[in-house]
Amino acid sequence: MKKAIFFLLAITVLNSCSSRKKANNSTFMKGFFSYYNTLFNSKDALETELKNRDKSHKDNFYEPFIPLLTYDEQPLGTEIQQSNMFGNDAPGVPGRPTTPPGGNFTGQGGQKGATILEISEAKALKTIEKYSVMKSGVEKNKAIFDANILLAQARIYKGKPLEALDGLNYIFSNMPKDKRIPLARIYQGLAYSKMEDYHRAGEVFAELKNDKIKKDYQKLLTVYYSEMLLHAGKKEAAVDELEDAFAINKNRKLRSRIAFLRGQILASLGKNEEARESFVSAYKYANDFEFEVKSQIEIAKTFNGKNDDYEGARAYLEKISKKGTYASRKNEFYYAQGLMANKADKKEEAKEFFAKSLKEKVSDPQIRGLNYYEIGKAYFDDSDYLSAGAYYDSALAVMTYQPSKVLLEEQSKNIKQVTKNYYLVKKNDSILALTKMSDQEKTAYFTKLIDGIKAKEAKEELERQRAERKKGFDTGDYSANSIFASNTGGFQDFGGGNKGGFYFANSSTVARGESTFKQIWGNRTLSDNWRTSARGSSLEDLKNEAMGIASAPDPRRLEPSFYIEKIPTKAEDILALKKARDTASLGLGRMYDAYFSDIKLATKTLYDLVDNKPVEEVELPALYQIFVMNYEKNPPAAERAKQKILTDYPYTSYAEFVKNPKNNNFNTSAPEVEKAYADAFDLYVKEKYEESKQLIESSLQKYPKDALVPKFTLLNAFNTGKTAGKEIMILQLEQIALNYAKTPEGIKAKEMLKYLKSDLTIEQTDEQGNAISNVPKPQEIPQATPVSGGPGRPSNDDDIKMEEERIRKLEESASSIAPTATPEQQTRKK
């Protein structure tokens, strides 16, 4: 041993004494120094980063797909390669250096400097710069290959795949015959994948698949290739590649992850049977407790309610949930059972399982949120939107997976809007029904209501007394005999006495505590999350609040007159209630379609509105909405709306649309048509009647189906009255009344005819031919107003208000330039 040590020392001394020039030209010595100096430090830094990431890695099972690699082992391909397709830069273990995403290295003292990956990159660059040996354009130092691979890895893990290609290209250019070239090609494909250049990555990986490469390289290739295919959207090919990866990789943990990812992809493709087999394999090979539980939940998700044995699957989950450490995850197994019950169409049983899960200890906040969501969804399916919204809010409060929260927040927001309209309709319907009752009927109705209130309060009082008896509290003062009597460190006496005593043994302190609690929190039921912002103690309270029913009892609540005197009696108040009810119902029908795609419920809601005989501004859009929702998928449901539009509103934009709904060129009144109408009015006011008539006639030829056609024709009749006389004007008005009977212009033409025709009397003359004077009735020419609405009418309430405001201004403009009586008519009127 001494001889061997002496020999090594002699070689070291001789080498140190040799010239620097000789050492610099030695390929062997450069390879030796490159590895045991800078390259070793680069490798050590990279390994430190990978270990930190592995220890801090935590799977998010609510992402669509999990990553395969978590940096748990080094020798995949070589002793220094390991990567993660998803590039997670997770925080490290406390007390160990980590690389935050895009941040600087932070040690225990919080001091910032170079990141671990930057250290690895810098050392690799120094190795290449200092120890490269180029001869005849070929790199002779084999260690430079490892340096460039380390450089590529450090840059890929830093999120700089383009820069990583620089080091790999050096290998391809200067070390083309190195036996490890396939490894460099694998990282080249990975770099392209990170750049989302899936076409190039696919070419690289496919070429390697066809080559005969080392088995260690094949392991790495199948992992990266399968994940690249998944990100490229080629799920079927990814499943096949994962099958190869499962066969070739023998590491237990990696096989479990491969099987789990394969099951996720198959489930997303709707192949539940194959997905279940894959999740069973994931459970079989899992060496992580969390992975085992989540695999069982995924197996439950693949349950087929039609062909699978529900009772057997449920019994299996109940059995394993009681075994050992699985008992700590009962809430998750109850959730899985609830999912299976839902698929087996056992809705009530499913709701019970989700409720049981909420009562168990929380192991995963996301699972708790999903339980709330599933219960809320059951209420949603039953159209109980207020209850659904309440459970969705509870789900949002505890969920941890942000994408799920974003989607649920949007749905919860929509539900709140629907709920607001729903209960407004319900409340106004109730009030309107009461307004139609006689006094005797009102008294009988509220007497029955009061009987129900009495029974409810009596029941609540009985339950309260029972609860008090169950508490077992005595009203006697036991402070004198209590073991705590002489103990100043016992419970504080909140009753204000000088001596210590048990708080709940004093009835006055208990009563005072209950009073204080109610002042702060109100009446609360004993339940989870009782300290919520809403003062209502139950869903029933929330519904009462939405209906306008006060939660605090009124002293006069047992008197029928208390309710009767609140019923509106004025016609304008009742009309306002009905209009608000109709508008809310129109919005409700639109929301059912826009938010939930529930066309059936939307159609029923809108037809109920139409049957309730709303005002025209509400009825016409409601009929149009029914037609639009149903004319393709349910023509019979659309036909009634179509016929009513054609019958009652034949000369509106809606009528033109229902005649030819697939005409892409159909629009409401275009701006140029409205301008032409305004110009014709302006010419009329300036007494340029012929020019006004010419503009109207050209507009009618150019826009024969526009919604403003009735208005153009009425204005043309005014021009005729000024130029051709009243008789010709009457003929035109009769034609307008016949052609546009259902339009405002047609109705106004009829009104004008009543006066004008009464003014047309037979002129009587005397024997000399002198006319006998008549005193005609004054004539009134109503003002024309634009036709409101159209198929392009905005669907939401804010836009409707804006549209109505625009029409109102146009009407005001029309009124300001409305036609006036002729001078002859004014003289006759005088």
Number of C-alpha atoms within 10 A of each C-alpha: 6 6 8 9 9 11 11 11 12 12 11 12 10 11 14 11 9 11 10 10 8 10 14 15 12 14 17 15 16 23 21 14 16 24 21 11 13 22 27 18 17 28 25 16 20 26 22 18 24 28 19 23 22 21 15 17 19 11 12 12 16 14 13 10 17 17 19 23 21 24 19 17 17 15 13 18 20 14 11 19 21 21 25 19 22 15 16 18 22 17 18 20 15 11 10 13 19 28 23 17 14 10 13 17 19 19 16 10 7 9 9 11 13 14 22 25 28 21 20 30 25 18 23 28 20 17 26 22 11 13 24 20 21 12 10 7 10 14 21 19 22 18 20 28 24 21 27 25 22 27 29 27 29 28 22 25 25 22 19 16 22 15 14 26 25 14 24 24 15 15 24 15 12 17 20 13 11 13 10 18 16 21 22 21 21 22 27 25 27 31 29 21 24 22 15 14 15 20 14 15 26 19 12 20 24 14 11 19 14 8 10 10 16 13 13 15 19 22 19 23 27 23 25 26 27 27 26 27 21 18 17 16 12 13 20 13 14 25 23 13 22 22 18 17 24 22 12 16 20 11 11 15 18 23 24 27 24 30 28 30 25 29 30 25 19 21 19 14 12 12 14 19 15 15 26 24 17 25 29 21 19 28 24 15 19 22 14 11 12 14 20 19 18 19 26 20 21 21 23 24 19 23 23 15 15 10 8 13 12 18 11 10 16 18 12 12 18 16 12 15 20 14 10 8 11 17 15 16 19 23 26 28 27 26 27 27 28 30 25 28 24 18 19 20 13 14 16 14 16 25 22 17 24 28 20 16 25 21 13 15 13 16 13 14 15 20 23 27 24 21 30 27 24 23 24 25 19 19 18 19 10 11 13 15 24 25 24 27 24 20 24 28 19 20 27 22 14 17 20 18 16 12 12 17 20 12 10 18 16 11 15 22 14 18 25 16 15 23 22 16 23 21 20 21 22 16 18 21 16 12 16 18 10 17 17 11 12 10 12 8 12 19 17 13 15 18 16 12 14 16 11 12 14 13 11 12 11 12 12 12 12 12 12 12 11 11 11 11 11 9 9 8 13 12 12 9 13 15 18 12 10 13 12 16 17 14 12 12 9 14 14 14 19 17 17 9 9 7 14 22 27 19 18 18 17 20 16 14 17 17 12 12 16 11 12 12 13 11 10 9 16 15 15 15 10 8 9 9 8 13 10 12 8 12 16 19 18 16 14 12 16 19 16 15 14 19 18 12 13 11 14 8 9 9 8 10 14 17 13 18 14 14 14 16 9 9 15 15 11 9 9 10 12 17 12 12 19 20 16 16 24 28 20 24 26 30 23 23 28 26 22 20 17 14 14 15 13 14 20 16 16 25 24 14 20 25 20 15 22 21 9 12 11 18 13 12 13 19 22 23 21 27 24 22 22 26 26 18 20 18 17 11 11 13 13 13 18 22 16 14 24 23 16 15 24 17 12 15 19 18 23 27 23 27 24 23 22 22 13 10 16 9 11 8 5 16 16 21 21 12 9 10 19 15 11 17 22 16 15 25 26 17 18 24 16 11 14 14 22 16 14 23 22 13 18 23 15 12 20 18 9 11 15 11 17 20 26 25 24 27 23 23 21 24 24 26 23 25 25 20 19 21 14 11 13 20 14 13 22 20 12 20 25 16 16 23 23 14 14 22 20 17 20 16 27 22 16 19 26 17 16 19 20 12 16 20 14 12 16 13 10 7 9 11 11 8 6 6 8 9 11 9 9 13 10 15 14 15 19 14 17 17 18 21 20 21 20 18 21 20 22 13 15 15 16 12 13 10 12 14 12 12 15 16 12 12 17 15 11 16 16 12 14 19 14 12 17 19 20 16 16 15 10 10 14 12 9 14 13 8
